[in-house]
Amino acid sequence: MEDRSRPTAQEMDARVAEAVQRHFDVLDAYWERTTPTFVVKVRALGYRRHMVKDPFKALAEELRPLGYLPRIRWIVDNYQISIITREVGAGKSNRNLLLFAATLATVFLDGYLRSDNPILTNVLMAETPVALNALLFTFSIITIFGIHELGHKALSKLRGVDASMPYFIPAPPGMGGTLGAVITQREPPVNRDALFDLGISGPVSGFLTTILMAYVGLRMSFVVPIQQIAQWMISYPEVRFQQMPLPKLLELMAEWVRPTPEGYVLVMHPVAFAAWVGCILTFVNLIPTWQLDGGHLVRSLVGRESHKIISAAGVLLLVISGYFIMGVVVAFFLMREGSESTEPLDDVSPLSLSRKLGFLLYLLIMVLTLVVLIPV
């Protein structure tokens, strides 16, 4: 029996041609190898680039259910639309669940080792089991990282774009127990607006979650006299006391939630430490380079060529902020061909004004979450 779940080549040509003609004036049509290509004109509006966005977006939405996507380019003096096959998502896999389970284990172990501190277990939280603190730490870390990625996933779902569930990445104890999480989007964003939305959705979601965890964690934290710290250093020589560089977000929230008078220091609860890690996650993801969220945001504003230059500046920002290893990793991937930020299907239409203004939010979040890991 003939499979009619997808159209034949002839039917595909007719459907595609009819869809393109509904949204553009077709000046010419030809095959570029195996790719249907159309030379088009924006109907009744001439060749003004900012007028391409709406008809092209409508065309993409019409072709997506058919299993195809358009790609538009400005070549010589014409708009050219090529039709590509939409990638179909892979079947269900247990890989997400296995990585999630492994990450739960490594984060819990990291939290347990941090919480198994005699100052916490003997003095500040003598009635609280170590395992409970480790569970609270694990819940906080997984929630921050998970909601960050689910922000991307929710936006993709809203736009009808096929994307995977988060892949969590376990890490050894001492690094928070995880290197974060990622999702894979199996098709390009339709235009620069969509690329901006993709880039901002995760950091904003994770940032708001970090604020919540910071509030809860600071409420459970402790303010102790400096003299007490000196006594603990004598009583518990195995415990290393270290003054952590706080991001501006935690500084401001601590002044409100857990004020620290002169001569006192703040001892953070494991949940507050998870919020500190969440700030690092958000800041690093907003670096304007490579496939990071900040790379998508800046790429949506300045385009491909300028973004290559800004990516190098992003690596420098990582290094001078103390993220040496991350800077080296990003620099390595930048040298590989095809590692730049995702290119939208419509890369000729400019970013909308509202999203350009959204860069103020982008910069604000970067400033509030910056954690400098080297003395300044």
FILUMLO-904095 format. One line per field, with one value per residue (C-alpha): residue number from 0; residue in one letter; x, y, z. Coordinates in Angstrom, 1 decimal, always signed. Example, Ala and Ser with C-alpha at 12.3 -4.5 7.8 and 13.67 -1.06 7.14 Angstrom:
n: [0/1];
res: [A/S];
c1: [+12.3/+13.7];
c2: [-4.5/-1.1];
c3: [+7.8/+7.1];
This chain:
n: [0/1/2/3/4/5/6/7/8/9/10/11/12/13/14/15/16/17/18/19/20/21/22/23/24/25/26/27/28/29/30/31/32/33/34/35/36/37/38/39/40/41/42/43/44/45/46/47/48/49/50/51/52/53/54/55/56/57/58/59/60/61/62/63/64/65/66/67/68/69/70/71/72/73/74/75/76/77/78/79/80/81/82/83/84/85/86/87/88/89/90/91/92/93/94/95/96/97/98/99/100/101/102/103/104/105/106/107/108/109/110/111/112/113/114/115/116/117/118/119/120/121/122/123/124/125/126/127/128/129/130/131/132/133/134/135/136/137/138/139/140/141/142/143/144/145/146/147/148/149/150/151/152/153/154/155/156/157/158/159/160/161/162/163/164/165/166/167/168/169/170/171/172/173/174/175/176/177/178/179/180/181/182/183/184/185/186/187/188/189/190/191/192/193/194/195/196/197/198/199/200/201/202/203/204/205/206/207/208/209/210/211/212/213/214/215/216/217/218/219/220/221/222/223/224/225/226/227/228/229/230/231/232/233/234/235/236/237/238/239/240/241/242/243/244/245/246/247/248/249/250/251/252/253/254/255/256/257/258/259/260/261/262/263/264/265/266/267/268/269/270/271/272/273/274/275/276/277/278/279/280/281/282/283/284/285/286/287/288/289/290/291/292/293/294/295/296/297/298/299/300/301/302/303/304/305/306/307/308/309/310/311/312/313/314/315/316/317/318/319/320/321/322/323/324/325/326/327/328/329/330/331/332/333/334/335/336/337/338/339/340/341/342/343/344/345/346/347/348/349/350/351/352/353/354/355/356/357/358/359/360/361/362/363/364/365/366/367/368/369/370/371/372/373/374/375];
res: [M/E/D/R/S/R/P/T/A/Q/E/M/D/A/R/V/A/E/A/V/Q/R/H/F/D/V/L/D/A/Y/W/E/R/T/T/P/T/F/V/V/K/V/R/A/L/G/Y/R/R/H/M/V/K/D/P/F/K/A/L/A/E/E/L/R/P/L/G/Y/L/P/R/I/R/W/I/V/D/N/Y/Q/I/S/I/I/T/R/E/V/G/A/G/K/S/N/R/N/L/L/L/F/A/A/T/L/A/T/V/F/L/D/G/Y/L/R/S/D/N/P/I/L/T/N/V/L/M/A/E/T/P/V/A/L/N/A/L/L/F/T/F/S/I/I/T/I/F/G/I/H/E/L/G/H/K/A/L/S/K/L/R/G/V/D/A/S/M/P/Y/F/I/P/A/P/P/G/M/G/G/T/L/G/A/V/I/T/Q/R/E/P/P/V/N/R/D/A/L/F/D/L/G/I/S/G/P/V/S/G/F/L/T/T/I/L/M/A/Y/V/G/L/R/M/S/F/V/V/P/I/Q/Q/I/A/Q/W/M/I/S/Y/P/E/V/R/F/Q/Q/M/P/L/P/K/L/L/E/L/M/A/E/W/V/R/P/T/P/E/G/Y/V/L/V/M/H/P/V/A/F/A/A/W/V/G/C/I/L/T/F/V/N/L/I/P/T/W/Q/L/D/G/G/H/L/V/R/S/L/V/G/R/E/S/H/K/I/I/S/A/A/G/V/L/L/L/V/I/S/G/Y/F/I/M/G/V/V/V/A/F/F/L/M/R/E/G/S/E/S/T/E/P/L/D/D/V/S/P/L/S/L/S/R/K/L/G/F/L/L/Y/L/L/I/M/V/L/T/L/V/V/L/I/P/V];
c1: [+0.0/+1.3/+2.4/+0.5/+1.9/+4.2/+3.6/+5.4/+8.1/+5.6/+3.0/+5.7/+6.7/+3.1/+2.4/+5.6/+5.1/+1.5/+2.6/+5.4/+3.1/+0.5/+3.1/+5.4/+5.5/+7.6/+9.9/+11.6/+11.8/+14.5/+16.2/+19.6/+20.7/+17.9/+16.7/+13.7/+14.6/+12.4/+13.4/+10.8/+9.6/+7.8/+4.3/+3.5/+6.3/+9.4/+12.7/+12.6/+14.2/+12.3/+9.1/+10.1/+9.7/+5.9/+5.3/+8.3/+7.2/+3.7/+5.3/+7.5/+4.4/+2.5/+5.4/+6.4/+3.4/+4.3/+7.7/+9.6/+11.2/+12.1/+15.4/+15.6/+18.8/+19.5/+21.7/+22.8/+19.6/+17.0/+15.5/+15.9/+14.0/+15.3/+13.2/+14.8/+13.5/+12.5/+14.4/+12.2/+12.9/+14.5/+12.6/+12.3/+15.5/+16.4/+19.5/+17.9/+16.7/+20.0/+21.9/+19.4/+19.8/+23.6/+23.4/+21.1/+23.7/+26.7/+24.9/+23.7/+27.2/+28.6/+25.9/+26.6/+30.3/+29.6/+27.0/+29.1/+30.8/+31.4/+30.4/+27.1/+26.5/+27.8/+26.9/+24.7/+22.5/+23.0/+19.4/+19.4/+20.6/+23.4/+21.3/+18.5/+20.8/+22.2/+18.7/+17.9/+21.1/+20.3/+16.7/+17.9/+20.6/+18.5/+15.6/+17.7/+19.4/+16.3/+14.0/+16.7/+16.5/+12.8/+12.5/+14.1/+11.9/+8.7/+9.5/+10.3/+7.0/+5.1/+6.6/+6.0/+9.8/+11.0/+13.4/+14.6/+14.1/+17.0/+20.2/+21.8/+25.6/+27.1/+30.4/+32.7/+32.1/+33.7/+32.2/+28.6/+28.1/+27.0/+28.1/+24.5/+22.1/+21.4/+18.6/+18.9/+16.7/+16.4/+15.6/+16.8/+14.8/+12.6/+14.2/+16.3/+13.4/+13.0/+16.8/+16.6/+13.6/+15.4/+18.5/+16.7/+14.1/+16.5/+18.5/+15.4/+13.7/+16.9/+17.5/+14.0/+14.4/+17.8/+16.2/+13.7/+16.4/+18.5/+15.7/+15.0/+18.7/+19.5/+16.6/+18.2/+21.7/+23.6/+25.2/+28.0/+30.6/+34.1/+35.5/+33.4/+35.0/+38.4/+37.5/+36.1/+39.4/+41.1/+38.5/+38.0/+41.3/+40.1/+37.5/+38.7/+37.1/+36.9/+35.3/+33.3/+32.9/+29.2/+27.4/+25.6/+22.2/+23.1/+24.7/+21.5/+19.3/+21.4/+21.1/+17.4/+16.9/+19.9/+21.7/+25.2/+26.3/+29.9/+32.1/+29.9/+30.1/+27.4/+27.7/+25.6/+23.2/+23.6/+20.5/+22.1/+25.2/+23.1/+21.8/+25.5/+26.1/+23.0/+24.4/+27.5/+25.5/+23.5/+26.5/+28.5/+25.5/+25.1/+28.7/+28.2/+30.0/+29.8/+26.5/+25.9/+22.7/+24.4/+25.9/+22.4/+21.3/+24.2/+24.1/+20.4/+21.4/+24.7/+24.6/+27.1/+30.3/+30.2/+29.4/+32.7/+34.5/+32.4/+32.8/+36.6/+35.8/+33.5/+36.4/+38.5/+35.6/+35.6/+39.4/+39.5/+36.5/+38.5/+36.8/+40.1/+39.1/+35.7/+37.5/+39.9/+37.0/+35.0/+38.1/+38.7/+35.2/+35.3/+38.3/+36.2/+34.3/+30.5/+30.6/+29.1/+25.7/+22.6/+21.8/+18.0/+16.1/+15.4/+18.7/+17.9/+15.1/+16.4/+15.7/+12.5/+12.7/+11.2/+13.8/+16.6/+15.3/+15.3/+19.1/+18.8/+17.4/+20.2/+22.9/+21.1/+21.1/+24.7/+25.7/+23.6/+25.0/+28.6/+30.8/+34.5/+36.6/+39.9/+40.9/+40.2];
c2: [+0.0/+3.5/+5.6/+8.9/+10.3/+12.6/+14.2/+13.0/+15.2/+16.5/+17.3/+18.9/+21.2/+22.3/+22.9/+24.8/+26.9/+27.7/+28.7/+30.9/+32.6/+33.4/+35.5/+36.8/+37.8/+35.0/+36.4/+33.1/+29.5/+26.9/+23.9/+24.5/+20.9/+19.2/+22.4/+24.3/+28.0/+31.0/+34.5/+36.7/+40.3/+41.5/+42.1/+45.8/+46.9/+46.6/+45.4/+47.0/+44.5/+45.3/+44.4/+40.8/+39.6/+39.2/+37.4/+35.2/+34.2/+33.4/+31.2/+29.4/+28.6/+27.3/+25.1/+23.7/+21.2/+20.0/+19.0/+21.9/+25.2/+28.2/+30.1/+33.6/+35.4/+38.7/+37.8/+40.5/+42.4/+39.9/+37.9/+34.2/+31.6/+28.1/+25.2/+22.8/+19.6/+20.0/+17.6/+15.1/+14.6/+11.4/+8.8/+8.7/+7.9/+7.2/+9.2/+12.3/+10.3/+8.5/+11.8/+13.4/+10.5/+10.7/+14.5/+14.1/+11.7/+14.0/+17.1/+15.3/+14.1/+17.6/+19.0/+16.3/+17.0/+20.7/+20.2/+17.7/+20.6/+20.4/+24.1/+23.4/+19.9/+20.8/+24.5/+26.3/+23.4/+20.8/+19.6/+19.3/+16.1/+16.4/+14.5/+17.1/+20.0/+18.0/+17.4/+21.1/+21.9/+19.4/+20.6/+24.2/+23.5/+21.2/+23.7/+26.6/+24.7/+22.9/+25.9/+27.7/+25.0/+24.6/+28.3/+27.5/+24.4/+26.2/+29.0/+26.3/+24.5/+27.8/+28.5/+25.0/+24.3/+20.8/+20.7/+18.1/+17.8/+19.0/+17.0/+17.4/+17.2/+15.6/+16.9/+15.8/+17.1/+20.5/+21.9/+22.0/+18.5/+19.6/+21.6/+22.6/+21.4/+21.8/+21.3/+20.7/+22.6/+20.6/+23.5/+27.1/+30.1/+31.7/+35.2/+37.4/+38.1/+34.4/+34.0/+36.8/+35.2/+31.8/+33.4/+35.4/+32.9/+30.6/+33.2/+35.2/+32.0/+30.9/+34.4/+34.6/+31.2/+32.2/+35.2/+32.9/+30.5/+33.4/+34.8/+31.4/+30.6/+34.0/+33.7/+30.4/+31.8/+33.0/+36.3/+35.6/+37.8/+37.9/+36.9/+33.7/+32.9/+33.3/+30.9/+28.3/+28.4/+27.3/+24.7/+23.3/+23.6/+21.2/+23.7/+26.2/+29.7/+31.6/+34.9/+34.4/+37.2/+37.9/+39.0/+42.3/+40.5/+38.6/+41.7/+43.7/+40.9/+40.2/+43.9/+43.4/+39.8/+39.2/+42.5/+42.0/+44.6/+45.9/+43.3/+40.4/+38.0/+36.1/+32.3/+31.1/+28.2/+25.5/+26.9/+30.4/+28.8/+27.2/+30.7/+31.8/+29.0/+30.0/+33.5/+32.1/+29.9/+32.9/+35.2/+32.6/+31.9/+35.6/+35.9/+37.2/+34.4/+31.0/+29.0/+30.5/+32.3/+35.7/+34.7/+34.2/+37.5/+39.5/+37.6/+38.6/+42.2/+42.6/+39.7/+37.0/+38.9/+41.4/+38.6/+36.9/+39.9/+40.2/+36.5/+37.1/+39.9/+37.5/+35.1/+37.9/+38.8/+35.3/+35.3/+38.6/+37.6/+34.5/+31.8/+30.7/+27.1/+28.2/+30.8/+28.2/+25.8/+28.5/+29.7/+26.1/+25.8/+29.2/+28.0/+25.1/+25.7/+25.9/+26.6/+30.1/+31.1/+29.7/+31.4/+32.2/+31.2/+34.9/+36.7/+39.8/+41.2/+43.4/+42.9/+44.6/+47.7/+46.1/+43.4/+46.0/+47.6/+44.2/+44.4/+46.7/+43.7/+41.6/+44.0/+44.4/+40.7/+40.4/+43.1/+41.6/+38.1/+38.9/+36.9/+37.8/+34.8/+36.7/+39.5/+43.0];
c3: [+0.0/-0.9/+2.1/+1.9/+5.2/+3.3/-0.1/-3.2/-4.8/-7.3/-4.6/-2.5/-5.3/-5.8/-2.1/-1.6/-4.7/-3.8/-0.2/-1.4/-4.0/-1.2/+0.6/-2.0/-5.7/-7.3/-10.0/-10.8/-9.6/-10.1/-8.5/-6.9/-7.0/-5.0/-3.3/-4.6/-4.8/-5.5/-6.4/-4.8/-4.2/-1.2/-2.3/-2.9/-0.7/-2.9/-1.6/+1.9/+4.2/+7.3/+5.4/+4.9/+8.4/+8.6/+5.3/+5.8/+9.3/+7.9/+5.2/+7.7/+9.9/+6.8/+5.7/+9.1/+9.4/+5.9/+7.0/+5.4/+6.3/+4.1/+4.3/+2.8/+1.7/+0.0/-3.0/-5.5/-5.9/-5.0/-2.2/-2.7/-0.7/-0.6/+0.8/+3.2/+4.8/+8.4/+10.7/+12.5/+16.2/+17.3/+19.1/+22.9/+24.7/+28.3/+28.0/+29.6/+32.6/+33.1/+33.0/+35.3/+37.8/+37.6/+38.2/+41.2/+42.7/+42.1/+43.3/+46.4/+47.1/+46.6/+49.0/+51.5/+51.7/+52.0/+54.7/+56.7/+58.4/+62.2/+62.5/+60.9/+62.5/+66.0/+66.4/+63.9/+62.7/+65.4/+65.1/+61.3/+59.6/+57.1/+54.6/+54.8/+54.1/+51.1/+49.8/+50.1/+48.2/+45.6/+45.2/+44.8/+42.3/+40.1/+40.3/+39.1/+36.3/+35.3/+35.1/+33.1/+30.4/+30.7/+29.9/+26.5/+26.2/+26.9/+24.4/+21.8/+22.5/+22.3/+18.8/+17.6/+17.3/+18.0/+21.0/+23.4/+27.1/+29.2/+29.3/+32.8/+33.0/+36.1/+37.6/+40.4/+43.9/+44.5/+41.3/+42.6/+41.3/+37.8/+34.8/+34.1/+31.5/+27.8/+25.4/+21.7/+19.2/+16.0/+13.7/+13.4/+14.8/+12.2/+12.5/+14.7/+17.0/+17.6/+18.2/+20.8/+22.5/+22.6/+24.1/+26.8/+27.9/+29.8/+31.7/+32.7/+34.0/+35.8/+37.2/+38.7/+40.2/+41.6/+43.3/+45.0/+46.2/+47.3/+49.5/+51.0/+51.5/+53.1/+55.5/+56.7/+56.8/+59.9/+61.0/+63.4/+65.1/+63.6/+67.0/+66.8/+63.4/+65.0/+67.8/+65.3/+63.4/+66.6/+67.6/+64.1/+62.3/+59.6/+58.4/+55.8/+56.1/+52.9/+52.1/+49.0/+46.4/+46.3/+43.2/+43.4/+43.5/+46.7/+48.2/+47.8/+48.9/+52.0/+53.1/+53.0/+54.1/+56.4/+57.3/+58.5/+61.1/+61.4/+63.0/+61.8/+58.9/+56.9/+57.0/+54.0/+54.3/+51.5/+49.8/+49.7/+48.3/+45.5/+44.7/+44.4/+42.0/+40.1/+39.7/+38.2/+35.8/+34.6/+34.2/+32.2/+30.0/+29.2/+27.9/+24.3/+22.6/+20.9/+21.5/+24.9/+25.5/+25.4/+22.0/+20.6/+22.0/+20.6/+17.3/+16.9/+17.2/+15.2/+12.7/+11.9/+11.1/+13.9/+16.4/+15.5/+16.8/+19.9/+20.6/+21.1/+23.5/+25.4/+25.9/+27.3/+29.7/+30.9/+31.5/+33.3/+35.5/+36.7/+34.5/+33.0/+32.2/+30.7/+28.6/+27.2/+26.4/+24.6/+22.7/+21.6/+20.2/+18.6/+16.5/+15.1/+11.9/+12.3/+16.0/+15.9/+17.2/+15.4/+12.2/+11.8/+8.7/+8.1/+8.7/+6.6/+8.8/+11.7/+15.4/+16.6/+18.7/+21.7/+21.7/+21.2/+24.4/+26.0/+25.9/+28.9/+30.8/+29.5/+30.8/+34.1/+34.7/+33.8/+36.2/+39.1/+38.6/+38.0/+40.4/+40.0/+41.0/+41.2/+43.5/+42.0];
